[in-house]
Amino acid sequence: MRKLVWSGVMLCGLLAGCAGRQDTGTASVEPPPAEASAEVTAPAPEDTQATEVPPAGDGEAKAAVQPLVVTPNPEPKDPINVRSATVDGGILTLAVMHGGGCAEHTYSLAWDGNLQQGADGTPVANLVLVHNGNNDRCKALLRASPRFDVSSVSQRFGAQFGKSSGTVNLVVSDQAHVRYDF
């Protein structure tokens, strides 16, 4: 088994390139310096390889809330892993993970505007997380927490069922499921 050896220059360059990143719905990461661009060929454990911005606490800025885009036939773009989803007061927060590190990544959430009937009778909104990595071929493991306003789902529920409150199951890119009570 091959051991991964980090050079001081490489580690310093990786840390410097990720130190200024803010969790604002986009992962803006500066490219590493030229001397730190050597490719790592052996896999590293996840905790040494991931670049993560800690969750915002009191006094820290959270990611900007983006609108839910209603469009026919929404399609994903670049690979992304949705680790978890939570909804609070009409704001859906996703914990996502993907490769990159050398270009700005953006996220949007799309929906076709339809509510389907779920197996348990609860309406389901199938949402598509659109990740644009801007052709970033770097291999750092990036994590982000984009936030989206999903209140249009409750508005559609009201129009379809004539009720101002209810429950809809949000399914994000077939990876994460969350119950949205309003």
LINPE-V37209 format. One record per backbone hydrogen bond with DSSP energy under -1.0 kcal/mol. CO is the residue of the C=O (numbers start at 1). NH is the residue of the N-H. E is the energy in kcal/mol with one decimal. If there is no record, write none. Layout:
BEGIN
co=CO nh=NH e=E
co=CO nh=NH e=E
END
This chain:
BEGIN
co=7 nh=11 e=-2.7
co=8 nh=12 e=-2.2
co=9 nh=13 e=-2.3
co=10 nh=14 e=-2.5
co=11 nh=15 e=-2.5
co=12 nh=16 e=-2.6
co=13 nh=17 e=-2.1
co=14 nh=18 e=-1.2
co=15 nh=19 e=-1.4
co=17 nh=30 e=-1.2
co=18 nh=21 e=-1.3
co=22 nh=24 e=-1.3
co=27 nh=105 e=-1.5
co=33 nh=36 e=-1.9
co=34 nh=37 e=-1.4
co=45 nh=48 e=-1.3
co=45 nh=49 e=-1.1
co=46 nh=50 e=-1.7
co=49 nh=141 e=-1.3
co=51 nh=143 e=-1.5
co=57 nh=60 e=-1.9
co=66 nh=149 e=-2.8
co=69 nh=111 e=-2.4
co=81 nh=97 e=-2.0
co=84 nh=95 e=-2.5
co=86 nh=93 e=-3.2
co=88 nh=91 e=-1.2
co=90 nh=150 e=-2.7
co=91 nh=88 e=-2.2
co=92 nh=148 e=-2.6
co=93 nh=86 e=-2.3
co=95 nh=83 e=-2.9
co=95 nh=84 e=-1.3
co=96 nh=144 e=-1.8
co=97 nh=81 e=-2.7
co=98 nh=142 e=-3.3
co=100 nh=140 e=-1.9
co=105 nh=27 e=-1.3
co=106 nh=132 e=-2.7
co=108 nh=130 e=-3.4
co=109 nh=69 e=-3.0
co=110 nh=128 e=-2.9
co=111 nh=71 e=-2.4
co=116 nh=124 e=-3.2
co=118 nh=121 e=-1.7
co=122 nh=118 e=-1.7
co=123 nh=169 e=-2.9
co=124 nh=116 e=-2.6
co=125 nh=171 e=-2.5
co=127 nh=173 e=-3.3
co=128 nh=110 e=-2.9
co=130 nh=108 e=-2.0
co=131 nh=78 e=-2.4
co=132 nh=106 e=-2.1
co=133 nh=136 e=-1.2
co=140 nh=100 e=-1.4
co=141 nh=51 e=-3.3
co=142 nh=98 e=-2.3
co=144 nh=96 e=-2.7
co=146 nh=94 e=-2.4
co=147 nh=66 e=-2.5
co=148 nh=92 e=-3.2
co=150 nh=153 e=-1.8
co=151 nh=155 e=-1.8
co=152 nh=156 e=-2.1
co=153 nh=157 e=-2.2
co=154 nh=158 e=-2.3
co=155 nh=159 e=-2.2
co=156 nh=160 e=-2.4
co=157 nh=161 e=-3.0
co=158 nh=162 e=-1.9
co=166 nh=182 e=-2.4
co=168 nh=180 e=-2.7
co=169 nh=125 e=-2.5
co=170 nh=178 e=-2.2
co=171 nh=127 e=-3.3
co=172 nh=175 e=-2.7
co=172 nh=176 e=-1.6
co=176 nh=172 e=-3.2
co=178 nh=170 e=-3.3
co=180 nh=168 e=-2.2
END
